[in-house]
Amino acid sequence: MRPLVKLMLCAAISSSALAPLSALAAPPAHRFEVSGHGFLKDGKPYQVISAEMHYVRIPRAYWRDRLQKAKAMGLNTITTYAFWNAHEPRPGVYDFTGQKDLAAFIRAAQAEGLDVILRPGPYVCSEWELGGYPSWLLKDRGVLLRSSEPKYTAAVERWMVRLGQEMQPLLLKNGGPIVAVQLENEYGAFGDDQAYLEGLEATYRRAGLADGVLFTSNQASDLAKGSLPHLPSVVNFGSGGAEKSVAQLETFRPNGLRMVGEYWAGWFDKWGEDHHETDGRKEAEELRFMLKRGYSVSLYMFHGGTSFGWMNGADSHTGKDYHPDTTSYDYDAPLDEAGNPRYKYGLLASVISDVTGKPAAPTPAASIAKTFPISAVKRSASLWRNLPEPVRANRPLTFEELDQNYGYVLYRVPLTPGKGGVLTLKGVHSYAQVYVDQKLVGVIDRRLDQETVTLPERSGAATLDILVENTGRVNYSRAIRTEQAGLTGEVTLEGQPLNDWRMYRLPMDDVSKLPMSAEPCVGPCFYEVEMTVDRPADTYLDTRGLHKGQLWLGEHNLGRFWSIGPVHTLYTPAPWMRPGANRIVFFDLTGDSTERLTTVKAPVFSRVTNTREAQ
């Protein structure tokens, strides 16, 4: 120990020893509570002005930057979900490190002077894979998500207790910034089982997650179904709905808390549909209305970021109307996908300044994006030549039954000689390419409610291969209960079941060891290129020269690409690069000699709409 440090420590100990016991007590804990229509913080009226950001959708190196921009816009609080499937990839195996270090994200918010509202779920929706549930819950088809079914509640209890270990030191009463916790998430849009909500509340309390303000959050038409009478209830809606929705909340709870839990200041994109850009001026106008009315408000989103890897969800109300979400979660939020302010940032900051009387900080400058040269394809590897050992079964097994969360599974079965016929795949989740002797004969796309392919005549024995991608499990509606991935139903040829299957698990969780070669590759192939970086800077990979698949920069899975749009770029953050040659690997389902990858300084969208569909 250095002498100066030792001297200071000794002085501190000596001083403590002489101090009266009352002086040694911990500083008084902060208080945060509901009082009438609003909040009190340490006994004084307090208006929450919050917005949503998700730690898993933002490169960790950028957390502080985004939080500082939130503070500069005038926010005093940040709201975030806890994403169960990110933290418990296998039953009983937990990960709170690196990008998944939720506690570090919350401490970073506190360091910037921001309070935190935590939304632990276990269901979070959020256009996130299976609404945040780990897919292994679906291995047992008897487990009922969002219910009081015992196997489900046991898994939730175990998860919440483990999450509580991370979160309890960060509660306000323990000196942390978490001022409030949301119970479940828009449960009224799913069901009306009060016993389920009461049971979950009891789980929260056992996990130490309810030692403060606990509230429920629902869309206006669902308030009665998704609330508990003894807990504050807040309302969620999008731009254009403020006046009507707050009136419904006030009718539902005339003497209750006035708070908007989610004000949708943007909207999300789905593959094959339009890119959404909403009216920032209308959003600023409605924010002013809500704040002046005395409402606490949380914007959804402040910064959407990116659903990196396989983690995008899908929208569906019935399970058949399947709309998978894009990797980009830009959301047309005040900060764009790369964390730069768009025009609505300044409008919202001005409103907050006007209402609170606090001077608005200057709008932060945008970061400078760059382009980098990318080589032509150097090497490749055929999927057919790099299959693992198969799992054998008489019927097709789902991803969950194969203990696989994401990626692809190749299903293989022998065919006898015969005439062409109709192959029927019941319940393909979500996208399948069908091959006979490795020749592509058809595609089945769940988005289009397809389930059949006509096979050609076979003069001899043949091999049927069905390569299935999990394009994203549904994150909304009761469909989540049946979101097993892969071939989830019976497979028949001309009405007769096919048996004796081999299944090849392709999670693609490590592409670094693929045996690449200079030999050209056509079909489902991995390709390798190099991006030369002089000095790392944010960029976007332009995927218009590719078809459909997945892309990695070094060890980082950047997400999906698909030529149907509306997004034709993958956000590529500077902290995940290094000076010099950066290896990029991408898997293309229909690869050929035209594969080309370039960089651009801004995202590329094919179609744009200014209309947000009803939720």
N, C-alpha and C positions, 0 to 999 in steps of 0.2 A: 504494500500500500504506500502511495506517495505521502511524504510528511504533511503536506498541506491538507490533503484529504483526511488523513488520520487526525490532524488537529481539529478540523471542522467537525468530524464525527464525534470525537471525544467531547467537544464543547456542546454538541447537541445532546449527547447522552447526559452530561452533567446538568445541563439546563433542564432537561426533562425530569431528572431525578429530584430537582429542587422545586418544580412547579406543582401547584395544587392539583388534586385529582380532577377537578372540574375542567382545568385547562387542557387535560390530556384527552378529553372526549373527542370523538370524531366530529367534524363539522356537521351542522344540521343537514339532514337530507332534504333535497328539493321536493316540492309537492306539485303534483299536477292532477287536477280533478275537474269533473263536470259540475257546473253550477248554473242551473236554469238553462238558458239557451246557449251558453258558451262555456269556455274553459277558464279556470283559474290556475295560474302558475305562481307558486309561492304566495298564494293569497291574492294575486292581482289579476285582473281580466287579461286574457291572452287569446289572440286570434291566430290560429294555425294557418300559415300560408305555405303550402307544401307542394311537392311534385315527386313523381315516381322515377327512380332509376334502379337498374338491376345489376348487381355486382358481376354476375356471370355473363352479362352481355357487353361488358366494357373491359378492355385489356387492363389488367391490374395497374400497370404503369400509368394509366390515364385516370385512375379513380380520383386522385386529388384535383386534377385539372377540371374534371366535370363537376366536382363538388364546389370548387371555387367559383365556377361559372353560375352554379345554382345560387350560391350566396350573393353573387354580384347582381343577379336578376331581382333580388329582394326576398327570396325564399328564407324562411326560418326553420324549415323542417324538410327532411327527405323521407319518402316512403319506399319500402322495398319488401318484396316477398322473400321467403326462404324456400328454396327449390329442393324438395326432398330427393328427387331422382338424381340431382347433381351430387348429393352428399352420401347417399346410400346405394351405390351401384349394384351391390349384392347384399342379400339379407345379413345384417349384423356387421357389414364392412362399411366404415364411415371415412369420409374424406372432407376435411375442412382446411385444406392447404392451398397455397398458391391462389389461383383464380377463384377458388371456392371458399376462401377465408372470409366468411361473412362477418365474423367479429372484427377483423381488421378493417373491412369496409365501413362498419359502423363506427369504429374508433376514428377513422379518417374523417367521417362526417362530423363527429364531435370536435375534432381538432380544428375544423373550419367554422365552429360555432353554430352547427346545425343540430336540431333535435331529430329524432328518428321515430317513425311509426313503423312497427314491424307487422308483417302479415304472414304468419307461419303456415297457413293452410290448414290441413295438409293438401287441400285442393287449391290451386292458385289460378287456373285458367291461363291467362297471360300469353295466349298463342304459343305456348310452350308444350313440348312433347308430353302427351297424356295429362295435360294440366298440372304437371309437376309430380305426378305419381311415378314411382319406380315401376317399370313394366313387369318386373318379376312378381308383383302382386297378382297379375293375371294368369300366372301359370296354373293356379288352381281356379278353375272356372266357377267354383262355388263361392269365391270371395266377391263380395258386393261393395264396390267403392261407394263412398259417401252414404254409409248405412250403419246400423248397429249390429251388423253381422259379426260374430265373435272373432273370426280369424282376421277380419279387417281391422277391428278396433284394437286387437292385440298388437298388430303391426304399427298402427298409429301411435299407440301408447309408448311403445319402445322408441319410436322415432322422436316423439315429442319430448320424452325424458332426456334423450341424448341431445337434442337441440337446446333444451333448457340449460344443460350444462354449459353450453357456449354462450347463451344469451343472458343468464341471470346476472353476471357481473356487470352487464351493460344496461340493466334496468335503471331508471331514474333514482330509485330509492337506494341503489348501490353506487351511485356516483356516475352512472352511465347516461347516455343521451336518449334512451328509449322511453318516450313519454306515453305511448299508447300501443295497444296490441289489438289486431282485428281477429275476431273469431270466425273461422271458416272463410268463405268468399262467395258472395252472391248466391247463397244457398237457395234463396227463394225462387231462382230461375230453374232450379233442379227439383226441389221437393218442398214439403211442408211438415216434416217430421220433427216436432219440437223435442221429442225424447232424444233424437240423434244429436241435436244442437246442445242439449243439456249434458249429454254424456261427453261430448267433445269439450265443453266448458270444464267439466270435472277433470278431464285429462290435462287441459291447460293448467289448471290449478295444481295438480299433482306434479307437473313439470316445472312449476315456478314461473309460468309465463303469464299469470293473471294477477300479479301483485301491483295493480295500477289500473289505469283506465282500460277497460275491455269493452269492445263495441262490435256490432254487426254492420254489414254493408251490403246493400241490395239496390237493384234498379227500382224505380218508383212503383211500378205495378206489382212488384214482388215483396214490398216492405213487410206486409203482414205475415207472409209465408216464411220469410227468412230471418225473422228477428225473435228475440226473447224479451219478454215484458220488463225484466229487471235490468236489461243492458241498454245503453244508448244505441240508437239506430241512425245510420247515415245513409245518404242516397247517392246513386251513381247514374250518370247520363252523359250525353255528348253535346257538342255545340248545337245550338238551336233549341235545346230542351230545358234551359235553365228556369224560366219563369214557371212553366207547367210542373216541372219535377220538384222544385222547392215548395210549391204550393201543396203538392201531394204529401211531402214529408211533414209539412206543418199541420195538415189535416190528420195525418196518421198519429203524430205525437205533438199535440198543440203546445204542451209545456216542456217539450224535449229539446235535446241538443240540435243546433242548427249547423250541420256540416255536410259537405259534399265529399264523399270518399274517393270518387273518381270523376273528374271532369275530362272527358275524352277530347284532348286538344290535338286531334289528328286521327289517323286510322291506319290499319295494317294491310299488307298486300298478300294476295294469294296467287299461286301459280296459274297461268293461263287467263288471268283477269286483269284489272286495271290497277295502276299505281295511284294511290290516294294523295291528294293535296287539298287540305281543308282551308277554310276562310279564317285566317289569323285575326283579321279585323273584327269579325263576329265574335271570336273567342275572347279577344280583349274586352269587347263591349260587355259580354256576359260575365267575365271575371269581375269587372267593375260593379256590375249589378249585384253579384253574390257577396262581394266583400263589403260593399256599402250597406247591404242588408244585414250585416253582422255575421255572415257565415264564415266558418273556417272552410278552407278549400284545399284539396289536393289534385293537382293536374296529372292526368295520365296521357302521355308521358312528358317528362321534361327532356329526357334523352333516351330514345329507344335503344340504340345500339344495334347489336347483331346477335342472332341466335346461332352462334358458331356451331360447327360440327353437325350433328344429327338432330339438334334440339328444337327445331321448329315444330309447332303443332299443326293442327288442321281444324277447320271449322265444319260443323255438321249439326243438324238438328234431329236427324233421323238415323244417321249411320250410313244411309245411301247417298245423301247429298253431301259428297265429300269434297272439301276445298282445302288442300294443303297450303300452308303458309310459306312464304319465301324465307330464305336465310336472312336477308336484310330486314331489320326491325326498325327502320328509320322512323316510321310512324308519322312523318311530317311534323315532328316534335319541334319545340323551340331550338334545341340543338339537333343538328343533323346527325347522320350515322357516324361521321368522323368527328363529332363533337364541336362543330362550328356553329355559331349562332346564325339562324335564318331570320328573316324579317320579323316574324312574330315574336322573337325573343325581345326585341326592343319595345314592341307594342305592349307586351305583358309587363315588362319592367317599368314602363311609364305608368301603367295602371296601378301597380303595387306602390310605386313612389307617391302617386297622387293620393291614394287612399290612406296610406300609413303616415304620410308627411315626412318620410325619410328621403333624402336626396338619392336619386338613381345613380348607380355607379356607371362608368363608361361601358359600353358594350364591348366585350372582349374581342380582340382581333382574331380573325380566322387563321388557322395553321396553313402553311403553304404545302400543298400536295405536289408531288413530282411524278414524272414517268421514268421508267427504267427499261432498258433493253432486255428482251427475253429471247432466248435462242429458239431456233426451230427444234422440233422433237429430236432429242439425242438418242434416247433408248426407250424401249418399251417391253411390256411383258403381257402375254396373253393370259386371261383368266383361266382358260381351259387347261393351260399347262401348269397352273399354280394352285390347284385345288388341294385342300387338306384331306385328311382321312375322313371318310363319311360316317354318319350315323345311320344305322339301318332300322327300318320299322315297316310294318305292313301298310300303315297309312301315313300320309304326310303329317309331320309335327310342326307346330307353330314355333315362331322365334322363342317364345317363352318356354315352351316344352324343351327346346334345345338349349336353354339357359343362355340365350343371346338377346341383348337389349336392342341393338341398332344394326344398321348396315344392310347386308343382303344374305339370302340363303339360296343356294342352287338345289333344286329338287330334281332328282333323276329317277326314271323308271323305264324298264324295258318294254318295247312294243313288239308284238308279233306281226307277221305279214298280214296285210289286209287292205281293204278299200279305204279311201279317205273318209273322214267322219268328223263329227262335231265334238270337240273337247270342251267340257264344261268345268269351270273352276268356281265352285261356290265360295264366296267370301274371300276374294283376293285382297289382301291388305299389304301393299296398296297398288303396286305397279309391277307387271310381269311381262317378261319377254319369253316367248315360247319357241323352242328349237327342236327340230328333228335332225339327228345326226349333226348337230352344231350348226345347222342352217336355220336362220330366223324365218319362222312361218307366221308369226302374229304377235300382237301386243294386247294386253288387257290392262286397262287404265280405270282404276276405281272412280276417278273423277267423272268419267263418262258412263258410269254404271254398267260396265262391260263385264261379261263372265264367260264368253265363248270364243273359240278359235276353230277354224276348220283345218284339219290336218290333211296333208296330201296322201295319195295312195302309196302303199309300201309293198314293194315286190319281195322284200326280205325282212329279216329282223332289223329293228332300228332302236335308237335310244331317244327318249323324250326328255328334254331338259326344260325346266321352268325356272328362270332366274327372277327372283322376287326381291324388290326393294321395299323396305319400310320407308315410305315417303313422309312419315310423320303421323303419329297416332292422334286421333281426335282429342281436343282439349276442352270441348264444350258439349253440354247436353248429356242425356242418359246413355248416349252411345259410348261413353268412356268405359262402361262396364263390359263391353264386348270388343275392345280394341286390341285383341291379340293380333300380332303381325304375322305375315307369311300366308301360307295356304291354311285358312281357318275352317274350311268346310270340306265336303266330299269332292273328289276329282273323278269324273267319269268320261269315258269315250263311247259315244253312241249309247249313253245310258248305263254302261257297265263300269263298275268301280275299277280303278287301276290299283294294283297292289305291288308289294316288294319295292319299297322306296329306299333310295340312298339320298341323304341330305348333307350338303356341304356347308358348314358354317363359315360365313364371310363377314365377320364384324369389322374388318379393315381398321382395327385399332392400332396397328403398327405397320406402316408401309415402307419402313426404312430398310427392311431386309429383303425386299422383292428382288429376285434374280433378273435384272434388266439385261437386255441385249440390243445390239444394233439392228437386229432383224425386224423388218416392218411388221406391223400388227394391225389386223382388221377385225372388227367385232367388239366384244366386251374386253377392253384392254386398259392396262395402266400405261401412262406415258410420263416421261421425265424430261423436264426442260430446266434451264438455268436462267435466273434473273440476276443481272449484274447491278449491284448497288454501290454507288460511290459514297453516299452518305444517307443513312436511313431516313426516310420520310414517308408519311402516309401516301398510299396510292390506291387505285382500284384496278383489279385484274379484269380485263375486258374478255368476257367468255363468249362473245358472238361467233367465234371461230370453233366452238365446241358444240356438243349435242346435249347430253344429259348425264350427270354423274356427280362426283365428289372431288374436292381439291384440297391438297395439303401444301402448306408452306413450311418446310422443315418438319418439325414435330406437331405443328399447329393445324388442326382440321378447320379450314376456313368456312366450309359449308358446301351447299349444293349449287349446281348450275343446271339450267334447263332452257333450251332454246325457245320455248313457248313464252318466256317473259312473265310479267312485265319488267323484271329486273335482269339486266344483262351484265352485271358487274359483281365482284366480290370485294368488300372492303378489306384492305390489307394494311394493318397498322405498323407503323415504324418500329415499335419496340420488339416486334417479332421478326425483324430482319437483322442482318449483320452486314458490315461492309464486305464487298467482294461478291463471290458467287453464292447465290441462294438457290437451293434445290427445291423445285416445285414438282410434285407428283399429282396427276389427276387420273381418275378412273372415268372412262367414257363408255356407256353402254353400247353405243354404236360408233365406235372409233373407226377412223379411216385415215388416208394419207393427207387429208385436208386440215388436220388438227392444227390450230394456231391460237396462241395466247399472247395478248399484248397488255399494256397498262394505259390507263387514262387518269386524268386529274379529278374527275367528277363522276358520279354514278350515271349509268345509262338506263333510261326507262323507255319502253316502246309505246305504252299507252297510258294516258293520265285521265283520271276522273276527279271531279270536285264534289261528288256525292258519296256520302258515307251510308252504306246500307243499314237498315234497322237491325238491331241486335235483340 
